[in-house]
């Protein structure tokens, strides 16, 4: 997309003003942002599953620690 200017009966193709280049750069940046947003959406979709797994593992670790502590206390209080 360029404008044609006639100078001395010679057709010269001149680029559009600097504003046009800025618009093209902005379009490229917007397209990159759209791709990043789409990949972020995919990442966010998988995050609840990871959170559930991590919460389950944390609960199991706390339960195991509680059982171990309870067992140690029982041995101390009820010898034999």
Secondary structure, DSSP 8 states (H G I E B T S, - for coil): --EEEEETTEEEEE---HHHHHHHHHHHHHHHHHHHHHHHHHHHHHHHHHHHHHHHHHHHHHHHHHHHHHHHHHHHHS--
